[in-house]
Amino acid sequence: MKLDYLDTSSSKHLYNIFQRLNAVNERGQHVRVNWHFETGDEEMAETGKDYQSLFQLDFNFVEVRELF
């Protein structure tokens, strides 16, 4: 999944997905989140870091020139 914009509704859904992935991770199955963001999109990079701080998941931040 690649997102270039998150509104309040999609952020809530993404939060719910991360909650479920966190539960899987806590049961011993390793979960890695590859968070892609475009070069210069500091807001999207920061959003990924915010999610990282909320969940015990292995986040990998990937800066790309263009998402699409």
Number of C-alpha atoms within 10 A of each C-alpha: 5 10 12 12 9 12 7 8 9 12 14 12 11 14 15 12 11 20 16 12 20 19 15 14 17 13 9 8 11 12 17 12 14 14 19 21 24 17 14 11 12 11 12 19 18 12 15 19 15 11 16 17 11 12 16 16 21 14 17 14 14 12 15 13 10 10 12 8
